[in-house]
Amino acid sequence: MTDQIITDWQPHYPKLWGNQSLRLSHSLANSPLFTDEALARLIEKSPREAYHVNYSQKTPGNPPKRREGQIRNLSGAEVIETVRQGNIWVNLTAPAKTDPAYGELLDSLYAEFEERVPGFASYKRNLTILISSPNVSVKYHSDVPGQSLWQVRGTKKVYVYPAQAPFISQPALEKLILGKLRETDMPFEPWFDDFAQVYDLEAGQMLHWPLNGPHRVVNHGMLNVSFTTEHWTDDLRKHYAVNYANGVLRDKLGAKSLSQQVTGLSYMAKLGLAGAVKFSPLNPQKKKVYTVDFEVDPAAPEGVRDIPAHSFEK
């Protein structure tokens, strides 16, 4: 098993997978796919629709709303050095399209989990690389697909909150799925931290948590390189369909008490509703619009230079 990516798998972990937060060790901390040189090449080759660069003020606790930026006329090495010295983070959202080696890595990761977790079969998988400055904070948020965070370089503190009310309300989850609420606009209260599981995630560790589990991240005082993986399964799609239909019923008909069960006649009716609305002009999900108002600049404070705002869709 020395060629395995997960290096500390235990026989009881399949019972925890997807039900509890699970921190595992992996062998990717020294992978050539995540060196400065490899990441610089990816940055240079990534088109506008395949990256985000963000900034938010450094404040205690949950940071304020993040800003969207752009990269122009810089080498990949210059971008990484600006991240190292600044207060920004770069998300490369489609590395597998730029370099097939990242797609091969993604397939290898999920092949291991599918071999080790009985009944686990994933699809629509994706890998996103995050290169982030020392002490950067990522706002409290929740993700729609199944999600894991893999730490490759540096250390970050990860707060994982229960995937239930009041930490994530049913209406908020529905709005998130319908695209009416951005993942980083989830309601947060400082006392939520009293109920969080807190992990210092080090290079060579990964963290997987239950579906839609809210979380936030604070980097330690060094450049961080990590990546997220996301996936779908038949069971996750059932939960998505029910919450999608519930969101439509709540929004259009004012329904209030809505079941999240994924079996029975009620589920089948909601599955039909979700399919009918999603593939019709009534679908509330639209392309996301991002307002860009800064440019990465190695000479500017925190690596951020304000520019006239403009928007792009994705």
N, C-alpha and C positions, 0 to 999 in steps of 0.2 A: 504493500500500500504506500510505498515511499513516493510514488509518482502522483499521489492524490493531492488535490488542492487543499481540502479540509484535512487538517493533520491531527485533530483530537476528537474525532467522532466517537460517541458512546452508544451502546445498544439501546438505551432508553430515550435517545433524542427524537426518534420518530414520534413518540407520544407527545412531545413538547412542540414540535415543528408546527408553526402556524397558530398555536394555542397560547404560548407563553413567549416572552422575550428570550432569545437564545444567543449567547455570545460564543463564538467559535474561533479557533485559530486557523490561519491559512498560510500558504507558502508563497504568496505573491509579493512580499515586501521587497524582494530584490529582483523582481521581474524586469527584464529589459523594456517591456511595454510602458513602464512608468518612470523612466529616467527623464531628466530635463531635456535631453536631446530628442527623445521620442515624443514627448509632449509638445516641444517646440514645433516639430514637424506637423503634428496634428493641428495645432493652432493655425499655422500658416496655410494648411490645406482646407480648413473648415470654412464653408460658405456662411453667409450671414444667417441663414435659417438653421444652421447647425451649431450655434453657440449662443450663450448668454453671458454677459459680464455685468455684475451687480455691485452696488455699494449701499451701505447704510451706516449711519452714525454709530459710533461705539457708545453704548449706554448700558447700565446695569440691567440684568434681567432680559425680558423679551425686547429685541431691538425695534425701532420704528420701521415704517414701510421702506422697502428697499427701492433703489433707483436702478433703471436699466441703462446700460451704456453700449459703446461700440469700440471696436479695435480697428485702427486705420494706420497704414504706413509704419508699422512696427514689425520687427522680426519676432518669431516665436520666443527666442531667447530674451528679447527685450521685454516681452509681455510677462514672462515668468519672473524676471528680476523685479519688475514693477509689482507683481503680486507679492514677492518675497519682502519688499520694503514698504508696501502700501497697505490699503484697507479695502481690498476688493476680492471677489472670487469669480473665477471663470468656469462655466459649465459647458463641456463639450458633449452635446446631446446625441450625436450620431457618429461616434468614432468608428463603428463597424463599417459604415458606408465609405469612410475615408481610408481605412486600412483593414482588410479582412482578418488580420490577426486578432483584432478585438472581438470580432464575431465568433471566431474559433474559441477564444477564451470563454465567451458567454455560453456557447454550447457545451463546453467542457464542465463549467460550473453546474449547469442544470442537469447534465448527464449524471454527475455525482449524486445530486440530491434525489433525482428520480430513481436511481439505483438503491439509495439508502432509505428512502421514505416510501413505504408501501402505499400504492394508490395515488402518489403524487405525479401528475402529468401536466406539464406547463406548456404554454404557447404565447405568442405575441410578446416575446421577451425583449428587453432593451437594457442597454448599459450606458450610463452617463458618467463622464469623468469630471471630478470637481478639483480645481486647483485654487487654494484659498490662502489668504494672508494670515499672519499671526494674529491671534485674539479676535478674529472675525466671528460674529454670531449669526446664525441662521434662525429666522423667526419661527415661532410656534406654528406648526402646520400639520396637515394630514394628507396622505396620498391615496388615490383611488385604487390602483392595482396592488398586488402583493409586492412588498418592498424589503430590500436589505441594503445595509451600508457596509462597505468594505474599506478598511483603513490600510493604506499602503505606505505612506510616509507621514511622520509627525504624530501628534496625539490630539484628540478632541474629547470634550465632555459631551455626552449624549444623554438627554433627558427624555425618557419614554413614559407616556402617560396612559392610563387605562383607556381602552377603545370603547368607551361607553359614556353616557351622560353622568355628570355635567361637563366632562372634558371634551366630548364631541356630541352635540345634540343631533337627534334624528333630522330635524329641519335643516341644520347646517350641513350635514352630510349629503342630504338630497340636493341642496343648492350647489355644493361642490361638484357632485356628479353631473348636474345639469349645466355646469359652466356659469352659474350665476354668482359664484363666490370663488375667488382665487384661493388656492390652498394656503397661502400665507396670510389670508384675512380671517382665519378661524378665530372666534372669540377666545381670549385668554385672560385669566386672572392670576396674579402673583401667587396666591395660595395653592394653585394647582401644583406648584413645585413640591409641596409637602407630601404629595401622593405619587410622585414620579419615581421610577427606577432610574438611577443615575449610574452611568458607566464612563470610566476613563478609557476610551477606545484607543488602543495603541497600534502602531504599525504591525501588521501580521495578525490582526483580529478583524472579525466581521460581526455584525449584529443583525438579527432578523426578529421582527416583532409581529404581533397579530394584525390582521387586515384593518386598515384605516386608523391604526394606532397613532394618535398625535405625538409629535416629538419636536424637539428643538436642539440646536447644536451650538457649542462654544469651543472654538479652537484654543488650544494651548499656545504658548508664545513662540511658535515656529511655523514656517511654511507647511501646509498640509496638502497631501495628495490622497484622494480617496475616490471611490466610485460607487454608484448605486446600481443595483439591478432591480428590475421590475418584471412582473410576469402575471399571466392569467391562468386560471384553471376553470374547469366546468363549474366547480362549486363557487369560486369567486365571481364568475359571470352571473350565477343565479342571484347572489346578493346584490350585484350591480343592477340587474334588471328590476328587482323588487324596489330598490331605493330610487331608481330612475322613475318607475311608474308611480311610486308614492309621491315623489316630487311633483310630477305632472298633476296628480289628483289634488295635492295640497295647493298648488299654484292656480290651477284652472277652476277647481270646484270648491275650494276652501275646506277640503276634508282635514280632519284634525287627528283622530285616533286611527292610525294606520299600522297594520301588522307588517313585520319584517320577515315572516315565515317564508321559507323557500320550498314548501310542499303543499299539496292539496289544491282544491279548486280555486281558491283565492289567488294562489301563486300563479296558476296557469292563466287566469284572467289577466293578471298584471303582466305576465310575460308577453301575452298578446298585445296588451296596450303599449308596453315599452317598445315592442317591435314596430307597431303601427305608427307611433309618433316619431320614433328615431329616424325612420326612413320616409318621412313626409315633410312638407314645408312647415309643419307645426313644431319640428325639432327645435328646442330652445338652444341647443349647443351650437355655437358659432366659433369661427376662428378667433383666437385670442389676439387682442391688439396691445402692442407694447409701445410705450412712449419712451424714446431714447433722449436723454438730456445731458449725457456726459461722454467724454472720450478718454480712453486710457492714455495717460501721459506720464512718462517716467520722471519728468521734471516738475510735475505739479504735486502739491500737498496730497498725501494719501494716494497718489497715482491717478487722481481724478481731475479733469479739466471740464468745466461746464461748457456746453454748446447749445445753440438754439434747438428747442425740442422738435422732434419729428417722430412719426409712428411707422410701425410695420406690423403686418399680420403674420400669424403662424398657426 
